[in-house]
């Protein structure tokens, strides 16, 4: 069985408050985008995990695909499998690639071995693997609240627009992202902002991580400015970075020539 785990972007990300458990309450819109890895899982006499494309951590203690398999195996009588991941989505880029791979592993095992696990149950399993993982079970635009795992689907469609993803060749750890972030409850709820025309998102839709991350990584701010200069209706950093994205009304002819920068354009 083969599937194509896709990336996501964050449309707005508000850090609302710090919790007593050390985590933060947030609100963000997660939106699936057609930029994918390739994952194959087949029954096998011996468990194996291999990878091509971008190099991932194959260590059995850290790899999310392997963790997802072990999580299902712990509660269901499934045979060993051979897994191969062709990695395209950059790691540490705010695109949720690893989370998507894990969620798709859960869904594939459920289908492959006819386990009849409901989507709600799959989301519970996914939440054990990471805060972004449950989103990729339904894989539809959703408002994420709480620590990011409380999801509610929203009727948001960007079909027909073009998305440009710019990965600047650097990874930003969660620790770095949260180190200098300031909590701030916006005057208008995110779900209300998303109802407005995309033409006003530039002034209304913010990613709070930008204020804490851009000063340490000026290239990110420069790329965002370039996206606007070249016609983006809306541009922002995705998640805790480091990918910048721009949404365009028409297929753009971009010119970004910074060293180490990778640009990917897709139609939504």
C-alpha positions as CSV (number, residue, x, y, z in Angstrom):
1,X,0.0,0.0,0.0
2,X,1.3,3.4,-0.9
3,X,0.1,6.8,0.3
4,X,1.2,10.4,0.0
5,X,1.5,12.2,3.4
6,X,1.0,15.9,2.7
7,X,2.3,19.1,4.4
8,X,0.3,21.8,6.1
9,X,0.6,25.5,6.6
10,X,-0.6,27.6,9.6
11,X,-2.9,30.5,8.7
12,X,-2.4,32.6,11.8
13,X,-0.9,31.4,15.0
14,X,-1.8,33.2,18.2
15,X,0.1,32.3,21.5
16,X,-2.7,33.1,24.0
17,X,-1.3,32.2,27.3
18,X,1.2,30.0,29.2
19,X,-0.3,27.1,31.1
20,X,0.6,25.9,34.5
21,X,1.9,22.7,33.0
22,X,4.5,24.7,31.0
23,X,2.8,24.4,27.7
24,X,1.0,27.2,25.9
25,X,-2.6,27.6,24.8
26,X,-2.7,28.6,21.1
27,X,-5.1,29.1,18.3
28,X,-4.2,28.5,14.7
29,X,-5.7,27.4,11.4
30,X,-4.1,24.3,9.9
31,X,-4.5,24.0,6.2
32,X,-3.5,20.9,4.1
33,X,-1.4,21.6,1.1
34,X,-0.5,19.3,-1.9
35,X,3.2,18.9,-1.2
36,X,3.9,15.3,-0.2
37,X,6.2,12.6,0.9
38,X,5.7,9.0,-0.3
39,X,5.1,6.2,2.2
40,X,4.8,2.5,1.4
41,X,3.8,-0.2,3.9
42,X,3.6,-3.9,3.1
43,X,3.3,-7.0,5.3
44,X,6.7,-8.6,5.8
45,X,8.3,-11.5,7.7
46,X,10.7,-9.1,9.4
47,X,10.1,-5.5,10.4
48,X,12.1,-3.0,8.5
49,X,12.2,0.8,7.9
50,X,14.1,2.3,5.0
51,X,14.2,5.8,3.6
52,X,15.2,7.7,0.5
53,X,15.1,11.4,-0.5
54,X,15.9,13.6,2.5
55,X,17.7,11.7,5.3
56,X,15.5,11.1,8.4
57,X,16.3,9.6,11.8
58,X,16.0,5.8,11.4
59,X,16.6,5.2,15.0
60,X,13.7,3.1,16.4
61,X,13.3,5.2,19.4
62,X,12.7,8.5,17.6
63,X,11.3,7.8,14.2
64,X,7.6,8.8,14.2
65,X,6.6,6.2,11.6
66,X,8.1,3.4,13.7
67,X,6.5,4.9,16.8
68,X,3.1,4.9,15.0
69,X,3.5,1.2,14.1
70,X,4.5,0.2,17.6
71,X,1.5,2.1,19.0
72,X,-0.9,0.2,16.8
73,X,0.9,-3.1,17.4
74,X,0.6,-2.6,21.2
75,X,-3.2,-2.8,21.0
76,X,-3.9,-4.9,17.9
77,X,-2.6,-8.2,16.6
78,X,-0.9,-7.1,13.4
79,X,2.0,-8.7,11.6
80,X,5.4,-7.1,11.0
81,X,5.7,-4.8,8.1
82,X,8.3,-3.3,5.7
83,X,8.1,0.5,5.5
84,X,9.7,2.8,3.0
85,X,9.5,6.5,3.3
86,X,10.6,8.7,0.4
87,X,11.1,12.1,2.2
88,X,10.4,15.3,0.3
89,X,9.0,17.7,2.9
90,X,11.9,19.3,4.8
91,X,12.3,18.6,8.6
92,X,12.1,21.3,11.2
93,X,10.3,23.5,8.6
94,X,6.9,24.2,10.2
95,X,5.2,22.1,7.5
96,X,4.2,19.1,9.7
97,X,5.9,16.5,7.5
98,X,6.9,14.1,10.3
99,X,3.5,14.5,11.9
100,X,1.9,13.7,8.6
101,X,4.0,10.6,8.0
102,X,3.0,9.3,11.5
103,X,-0.7,10.0,11.0
104,X,-0.7,8.4,7.6
105,X,1.1,5.4,9.1
106,X,-1.8,5.0,11.5
107,X,-4.4,5.3,8.8
108,X,-2.6,2.9,6.4
109,X,-2.2,0.2,9.1
110,X,-5.9,0.6,10.0
111,X,-6.9,0.1,6.3
112,X,-4.3,-2.5,5.4
113,X,-5.2,-4.8,8.3
114,X,-8.9,-3.9,8.4
115,X,-8.7,-2.9,12.1
116,X,-11.9,-0.8,12.0
117,X,-10.5,1.9,14.2
118,X,-12.6,5.1,14.0
119,X,-11.2,8.4,13.1
120,X,-11.8,9.7,16.7
121,X,-9.8,6.7,18.0
122,X,-7.1,7.4,15.4
123,X,-6.9,11.0,16.6
124,X,-6.3,9.8,20.1
125,X,-3.5,7.6,19.0
126,X,-2.1,10.4,16.9
127,X,-2.1,12.8,19.9
128,X,0.3,10.5,21.6
129,X,2.8,11.0,18.8
130,X,2.7,14.8,18.5
131,X,0.4,17.8,18.7
132,X,0.1,18.2,14.9
133,X,-0.5,14.5,14.2
134,X,-4.3,14.5,14.9
135,X,-4.9,17.1,12.2
136,X,-3.7,14.8,9.5
137,X,-6.3,12.1,10.3
138,X,-9.2,14.1,8.8
139,X,-6.7,16.2,6.8
140,X,-9.1,19.1,6.3
141,X,-8.9,22.8,7.2
142,X,-9.3,23.0,11.0
143,X,-9.0,25.5,13.9
144,X,-6.5,24.1,16.5
145,X,-6.9,25.3,20.0
146,X,-5.7,24.3,23.5
147,X,-2.2,23.0,23.0
148,X,-2.9,22.5,19.4
149,X,-4.7,19.1,19.6
150,X,-8.3,20.3,20.0
151,X,-9.5,20.5,16.4
152,X,-12.7,21.9,14.8
153,X,-13.2,21.8,11.1
154,X,-13.8,25.1,9.4
155,X,-15.3,25.9,5.9
156,X,-12.2,27.6,4.5
157,X,-11.2,27.0,0.8
158,X,-8.3,28.5,-1.1
159,X,-8.9,26.4,-4.2
160,X,-7.6,28.0,-7.4
161,X,-4.9,30.1,-5.6
162,X,-1.2,29.4,-5.8
163,X,1.0,28.6,-2.8
164,X,4.7,29.2,-2.8
165,X,6.7,27.6,0.0
166,X,10.2,29.0,0.7
167,X,12.4,26.8,2.9
168,X,15.5,28.8,3.9
169,X,17.7,25.8,4.7
170,X,17.6,26.1,8.5
171,X,15.7,24.4,11.2
172,X,14.2,26.1,14.2
173,X,13.7,24.0,17.3
174,X,10.5,24.2,19.4
175,X,12.7,25.4,22.3
176,X,14.1,28.3,20.3
177,X,10.7,29.2,19.0
178,X,9.1,29.5,22.4
179,X,12.2,31.0,24.2
180,X,11.3,34.6,23.5
181,X,7.6,34.4,22.4
182,X,5.2,36.7,24.2
183,X,1.6,35.6,25.0
184,X,-1.0,37.9,23.5
185,X,-4.8,37.5,23.2
186,X,-5.9,39.3,20.0
187,X,-8.8,41.6,20.0
188,X,-10.5,39.6,17.2
189,X,-10.7,35.8,17.4
190,X,-8.8,33.9,14.6
191,X,-11.9,32.2,13.3
192,X,-13.5,35.6,12.7
193,X,-10.4,37.0,10.9
194,X,-10.5,33.9,8.6
195,X,-14.0,34.9,7.5
196,X,-12.6,38.2,6.1
197,X,-11.3,38.7,2.6
198,X,-7.8,37.4,2.1
199,X,-6.9,40.9,0.8
200,X,-7.0,42.1,4.5
201,X,-5.2,39.2,6.0
202,X,-1.9,41.0,5.8
203,X,-2.9,43.3,8.6
204,X,-5.2,41.0,10.5
205,X,-3.7,37.5,10.4
206,X,-0.4,37.1,12.4
207,X,2.0,34.4,13.4
208,X,3.2,35.4,16.9
209,X,6.4,33.4,16.5
210,X,7.6,35.8,13.8
211,X,8.3,38.5,16.4
212,X,10.5,36.2,18.5
213,X,12.2,34.3,15.6
214,X,12.8,37.0,12.9
215,X,15.3,39.0,15.0
216,X,17.6,36.0,15.2
217,X,17.1,35.0,11.6
218,X,16.9,38.1,9.4
219,X,16.8,36.0,6.2
220,X,13.2,35.0,7.2
221,X,12.0,38.5,7.4
222,X,13.7,39.3,4.1
223,X,12.0,36.3,2.3
224,X,8.6,37.4,3.6
225,X,9.2,40.9,2.2
226,X,10.2,39.4,-1.1
227,X,7.0,37.4,-1.3
228,X,5.0,40.5,-0.9
229,X,7.1,42.4,-3.3
230,X,6.5,39.7,-5.9
231,X,2.8,39.8,-5.6
232,X,1.7,37.6,-2.7
233,X,-1.8,38.5,-1.4
234,X,-0.7,37.1,2.0
235,X,2.6,35.9,3.3
236,X,3.7,34.4,6.7
237,X,5.9,31.9,8.5
238,X,4.3,28.5,8.9
239,X,4.1,27.2,12.5
240,X,7.3,27.8,14.4
241,X,9.3,28.0,11.2
242,X,11.3,28.1,9.3
243,X,9.3,27.9,6.1
244,X,7.8,31.1,4.7
245,X,4.8,30.9,2.4
246,X,3.0,33.2,0.0
247,X,-0.5,32.9,-1.4
248,X,-0.9,34.3,-4.9
249,X,-4.0,34.8,-7.1
250,X,-2.1,33.8,-10.2
251,X,0.8,31.5,-10.9
252,X,3.9,33.6,-9.9
253,X,7.2,33.9,-11.7
254,X,9.3,34.2,-8.6
255,X,12.9,35.4,-8.3
256,X,14.4,34.4,-5.0
257,X,18.1,33.6,-5.3
258,X,19.3,33.5,-1.7
259,X,21.9,30.8,-1.1
260,X,20.5,27.6,0.4
261,X,16.9,28.7,-0.2
262,X,14.5,26.1,-1.7
263,X,11.3,27.3,-3.4
264,X,8.3,25.1,-4.1
265,X,5.1,26.3,-5.9
266,X,1.8,24.3,-5.9
267,X,-1.7,25.0,-7.0
268,X,-4.2,24.8,-4.1
